[in-house]
Amino acid sequence: GLSAAAAAERLAHDGPNELETTPRKPLWKRFFAQFSDPLVGLLLVAIIISAVAWVFEGARGVPVDSIVIAAVLLLNAIIGLVQENRADQAVAALKEMTKAMSMVIRDGARVEIPAAELVRGDLVVLSEGDQVPADARLVSAAALRVIEASLTGEAEAVSKSTAPVSPVAELAERTNMVFRGTSIAQGSGSAIVTATGTDTEVGAIAELLSSVDDAPTPLQREIAQVSKMLGIAVLGIAVIVIVTLVLLGNVYSSEDFVDTLLLGVSLAVAAVPEGLPAILSVVLALGVQRMAAHNAVVKKLTSVETLGSATVICSDKTGTLTRSEMTIQEVATASGSTVVTGVGYEPVGRVAPDADHDGIPDAEKLAGPLADEVTVVLSGGVMASDSELAQDEDGAWHVLGDPTEGAFLVAEIKAGVAGSREGRFERVGVIPFTSERKLMSVFHLDEAHDSITMVAKGAPDILLELCTRVRVGKGSRRLNDIHRQRVMAEIEEMSSRALRTLAVAVREITREQFEATRIGTESERQ
């Protein structure tokens, strides 16, 4: 990967990995934008006419009509401006909280950085479920498939590889590239960033979309229609009154004509609903506040009515908002059950027996066959993972990678067996987790015993079907129907308590079996 210095230099030269956004308008422009409504425009004309009429009448007293209408419009503008400023601040805070992060290799180590800080040449680590943060060329790919519907319109996930393609290949045929805005459907890989920000394929689309004007909301269209009708109506009133008075013969001089004109204009101004804009703003502002109480941010007042006009809302499946910190709570093996104390990623707690299955750790220390089995489970889970546990400068612990794999790292430290494999194993192969396979398998070379250890973790029901033996202490026994029923009962009992279950299996294989398994001719069963 790049060095931190090289990355900083490229970031300063190329700019952040962000799509261009419309610069925020200054405060005075946003204030005067509140007067762009057609109905407000009609009231502004009414203010001018009222002021002119007051002058022609001798400018006696104060122009009450003009002042009242102006005060209403000013209040309406202030309400709209304050609400939009609050919404902008809330949206800015949400963007800061939900900014995208990316896993990269820098200075030879895996680090998690904001996606906006990616630069050309960065080595990005990709895994299932990730959003691709920038356009990049693959340098490794293991069963990698990417959903590129946002770019190509093709709903089916596309298989990716490191094989070179023609320089003039179409976008959909660039199988050795991944593009910003797409998502990893399955597999894993790593890629060198080739373009960031507006230089990406999705950046070109964003530039085209930026030239499209926003369509008016249903409420804005209705207000425009009402304003047009009112304008025609008040003009008609003024004309009818003036013509009628002239035809009746009540106009004998220029002064009488001016009085008649002022009377018609006054009636026309009186027909304009001065309070309507303020009432609309207050009602919409109350709607915005009610939605804010339910944690919904509305940037524009008129959007409240637009949401109310929606007849169909398309939503993804339900989910749970959490801190995304997984914790191993229990470990069940052939010799019994154990509980793991502590919450979160801070490696503080212990792994203790739970003979009576009450969820409370026993006073006895973990020892004997149960300790051997738990060590294999936790260490096996760590071996079959790509995550790392790290501590920030402020002392907070976090996981670089999958939260479930992080839970194994933390539990292994709590059990006091972390580092026991140091220098013994070397990873030589991996079959990544996929939604179809529901397993992740890794192969570690054990030079001391001239063998290869295969470790698999995944869905218990799937993995149980692949197993023929069960770990007991330091050895193993043949897995019979009684053992299988017991394991399934443990799974069902844990699931009934809303616990997520995961199984770990280990197998020693020869180099020949490893090569056969790696190319897909040897079953994982046995």
N, C-alpha and C positions, 0 to 999 in steps of 0.2 A: 504493500500500500504506500500511499504518499506520506511524506513527513509532515508534521504539523506546520513547519515553516513554509514548505512548498504549497500546502493547501491554503494557508493564509494569504500568500502572494497571489494565487490564482483567484481567490475569493475577492480580493481587492481589485483585480483586473477585470474579471467577468461580471462581478456583482452577485447578489444572492440568487439562489435557485428558487425564484418566485415568478409567477406570472404578473405582468404589468396590470395594475389596477388604476382606475380613474382617480386622479388626485382629489383630495377632499377640498370642497369649495370653501373659501374664506367665510367668516361669520357674517359679514355684511351681505354677501351674495345669497347665503342661505336665508337671511332675514327677508330680503326683498323677493326671494322665490315664493314666500308665503302669499304674496299679492298677485301671483300669476293665475289664480283661479278665475274663470270667466265671471262668476257671480261677484267676486271681489272687484273685478274690473268694472262691472256695472255699478257697484256702490261707489267706486272712485269717481266715476262720471257723475253720479248723484251728488257727491261732495262738491265737485266743481260747479255744477249747475246751481246748487243751493247757495254757494258762496257768491256766484255772479248775481243771483236774484237778490241776495241780501245787500249787495253793493247798489244795485239799481233802485232798491227801496229806500236808499238813503243811508245805509250802513248804520242804522240806529240799533243800539244795544250790542249784543253779541250774536254771531251766527250759530244759534243753538243746534239746528239740524246738522250743519256741517261738522260741528264739534262732536256731537253724539255719534254720528256715523263713523268719523275718524277714530274715535275712542274704541268703538266696537271692532273696527278693522285692526287696530293696533293690538288689542287684547287677543284677537284671533291669531295674529302673527306670532305673538309671544308664546301662546299656548303651543302652537305647532312647532316653533323653534325649540322650546324647552324639551318637548317630548322627543323630538328627533335627536337632540344632543344626548339625552339619557339613553336612548336606544343605541346610538353609535358607541357610547362608552361601554354599554353592556356587551355589544358585539365584539368590540376590541378586547375586552377581558376574556370572552369565550374563546377567541382566536388564540390568545396567549396560553390559555389552559389546554387547548386541544391541538396545539401545533404538532405537526407530523414529525416523527423521529425516524432515523435510519441507522442501520447497523453497518459500519464500515471497518475496514482494516487500515489503520494509520500507525506509523512507526512500528509495524510488526505486531500490533495488538488490536483485538476487537474492541471498538468503542461505539457508543450510541451517541449520535449527534443530531441536532435539528436538521430536517431535510433541507431547510433553506441554506444551510452551510455547505452543502455538497458542491464539489467543483469537478471540472473535467479531469479525468485520471484517477478519481477515487475508486477504490475497490469496494463495491457494495455487496453485502451478504443478503441473499434472498431466501425466504422460506415460505411455506404454505400459509396463505392468509394475508401476506404482506401486500401493501400497495407499492408499486414500483415508483420510486421518488424522482427518477430522471431517465432520460434515454441512455441506454448502456449496451455494450457488447459483451456477450457471455464468454467467460473463460472456463467455467465449469457448470455442468448441469446434470442433475440426477433425477430422472423421471419428472422433469420440469414441464408443466403445462400452464399457460397464461391465458386469462380471459381478456381479449382485446376488442370487445364489443363497442367500447366507447370510441375506438378509432376506425375499425373496419366494419362494424355492424354485424359481425359474425358472432352468434351467441355461443357456439361451441368453443371450448378451450383449445388453444393451439399448442401443439407439442414443440418444445424448443430444444436446441442442441448447440454445440460449439462449432459444428461443421460450417465452413465458409459458404457464402452464397454470392451470386453475381452482383457486382457493384450497381447495376441498373435494375435490380429486382424491385418489384412493387412492394409497398408497405406490408401487405398481408403475407408476402413470401419471404420476408426477412426473418427467418427462423433462428438466426443466431443473435437477434437483438431483442431487447425488452424496452418498452416505452412507458414514459411517465403517464400516470393515470390509469394504467392497467393493473390487474391484480393477479397474484399467484394462486392458481386453482389447486395445484398439488406439486409435490416435489420440492427441491431446493437447488440452490446454485449461487454463483458469484459472478459479478459483471463489472467491467470497467466503464465508468461514466463517460459518455461521448458528447452529451449536450445537456445544458441546464436552462432553466427559466424559459424565456420566450424563444430560445433556439430549439426547443424540443418540438416534436410533432404536435402535441396538444397545445403548445404555445402558439403555433400557427393558427390553430382553430380558434383559440382565445382572441387573437387579434381580429379575426373575421367577425366574431361575435360582438366585439367591442364597438363595431361600427353600426350595430343594429340599435335603433331607438326603442326605448321602453314603451310598451303599449299602455294607454290610459286604463285605469281600473274601472269596473262597472259604475262605481259611485261617481268618479270623475266624468264619465260619459253622461250620466244622468244629470249632474250639475250643469255641465255644458249645455245640455238640451234645455234644462229649466231656465238657464240664463238667457239663452236665445229667445225662448218664448216670452220671458219677462221683458226683454229688451224691445221686442216687437209690440208687446202689450202696452208698455208705458209710452212708447213713441206714438202708438195709435191713440192712447188716451189724450196725450197732449194735442195732437192734431185735431181730434174730434172736438175737444173743448174750445180750442182757438177758433176753428172754423164755425162752430155753432154760435159763439158769441159775436163773431163778425157778421154772420148771416142775420142774426136777430137785430142788428142795427144798433148795438150798444157801443160801437167804436166810432167816436167823432173826431178824435185827434190822435197825434202821435203818442201822447201820454196815455190815452186810453188803450192804444194798441200795445204799448209796453206792459201796461197792467194786465191786459188779456193774455199776453205771452207769458208773463210771470205766473199767472194763475194756472195756465195749462201745464207749465213746467213743474209748479209746486205739486199739483195733483199727480203728475207722473212720478215725481220723487217719492211722494207718499205711498205710491203703489209698490215701491221696491222694498222687499223684506230685509231691513237692515240687520235684524238679529239672527237671520238664518245661518250665516257663516259661523258666528260665535256658538250658536246652538249645536251645529254640526261638529265643531272642534271639541266642545265640552263633552258631547255624547261619545265621540270616538276616543277621546282621551280617557274617559271612564272605562271604555272597553279595553283599551291598552293596559290600564292599571289592573283590571280584573285578570287579564291574561298574564300579566307579570306576576301576579300572585300565584299562578300555576306554572311559573318558570318558563313562560313563553315570551320571547323578545320580539316586538314589532317595531320595525324601523320607521315606517311611515304611517300616519294616522289613517289614511284612506285604505291601507292594507287590511285593517280590521274588517271593514265591510266586504272586502274581496274574499277573505277567508270564510265569511258567513255565506257567500254566494256559492261556495264549493259544494258540489253534490256527491263527489266520489273522492275519497282519500286512499291512495295506495300506500301500504305500509309493509315493511319487512316483518318477519316473524318476531314475536316478543323476545325480549332479552332482559338481563339483569345488569344494572349499573353497579359495578364494584370497583375496588381499588386494583383489581387484576393481580392480586397477590395470593397465590395458591399455597396451602400449607398441608403437609401430610399429617393426619391426625391419628391414623391407626395403621398397623401392619399385621396382617394375618398370615401365618405360615402353618406348616404341618404340626409343629410342636405347641402352638397356642397363639395368643394375640398379644400385641403390645400397643401402648399409646405413646404419642409424641406430644410433649408439652410445648407451649410457646406459640405465638401467632406472628404471621408476617415473615419477612426475610431476615430478620435479625437472628443470628444463630445462637440464641439463648434458650435453653430448655434441655430436656433429656428424653431418652427413649427407655421406657420402663415396662415390665410385664403387666398384664391385665388379666389375671387368671379368672376372675369372676365376671368379666365382660361388662363391667359397670361404667366404663369410660374414665375411671379414676386410676392413676398409676399406683401399682403396689409398692410397698416399702422396699421389697427386695430389688437388688440390682439385676440388670439383664445379664444372664450368664448361660453357659451350657449350650445344648443344641439350638435353643430358641435364639440365642445371641448369634450363633453361626448363620442361621437362616436369615435373620433380619439384616445381617451384614451383607449377605449375597444380594438380597432384594434392593437395599439402598445403594450399594456400590454398583450393582448391575444397572439400576436406573440412571445413575450418574454416567456410567460408561456409554449408555445408549442415549446420549443427549449432546446438544451443541451449545448449551448455555453456559454462562459464567456468572459467578456471584462476586459483586464488587461493593466497596464502601466509599461513599462520597467524603469530601473533605469535612463536611459538617457532621459526619458520623452515621448518616443514614445508609442503610443497606438497600441494594436494588439488584435486579437480575437483568443481565444482557441476554435476551433471548426469550424462549417460551416460559411462561410462569409455572407450568407444571414441571418442567425440567428443573427450574429453580427450586421447587419444593424438595426435590431429591437432594440437591446440593446442600440445602440447609439441614435436612434431616440427617444426612451423613455426618455432618459436623457435630450435630447434637449427640449422635451415637458414638462419637469419638473414634471413628474409623476412617476419617478423611485422610488422604495421603498414603494409605497403606499399599496402594497399587503403584506408587510413584516409581518410575523407571522400569517397571516390569512389562507393561503393555504398550503396544504401539498400534494405533488404529490404521487398518489397511483397507477397509471397505465399509460401505454403508448402503443400505436399501432404505430410502426415506419413507416417512409416514405418508400415506395417501388415504383419502376418504373411502376408497374402495377396499384397500388392503387392511386399514385400521391397525397397522403395526409399523414400528420402526425397528430395523435390525442393523446392528453394527458388528464389525469383525475386528478383533484385536489380536495381534501377533504376540504370543508369549514365547520369547526367545529361550527362556530358562527351561521350558518343557517341550520346545520345538513343536508347538501346536498353535492352533488358532481358536480363540474363544469367541463364540457367537452369542451376543446378548440381544434379546428382543423385548420390547415393551409395547403395550397397547391394550386394546379392548380385552377384558378377561375371558369373555365367552369365545372369542376368536382364537386367542392364544391357547386356551385350555384344549381346544380341539386339535392343536398342533403338538401337544405334549404327550409323552408316553411314560414319563417318570416324574416323581415329586421329590424335592429336596428335603432331606431329614438330617439335621445336624451337619456333619461334614461330608455325608454321603448322599445316596439317593435310593429310592425304592420305586418299584413299578407302580404306575398310576392306575388303580383299579376303579370300578364303578362307585365303590363306597367313598373313595377320596374325591372323585368328581362331584358326587352329590353334596359332599360336605363343602367343597369349594363354591358350588353354585348357591348353596344356602347362605354362605358367608357374603357372597356378592349381593344376594337379594336383601339380606338384613342390612348391609351398609347402604344400599340404594334406598331402602325404606326410610333412612334417616337423612336423606338428601345429600349423601356423600358421593363424590365422584370416585369410581373405582378404576384401578389400573393394575395390570398384572406384569410381572417380569419373569422371563425365562432365560436359562443359560444352557449352552451346549458346547462341548469340545469337539472340534472337527479337524480333519487333516488338511494339509495344503491342497490336496487333490479335490477334496470335498468343497473347500472354499472356492476354488476356481470353477467347479461345476455349479455351485450355488450362485456365484457372481454372474455367470452367463445364463442362468435360468434353467439349467438342466437337472439340478438337484433340489428335491423338495425340502422345505424346512421341517417337515415332519421327521421323526425318529428321535 
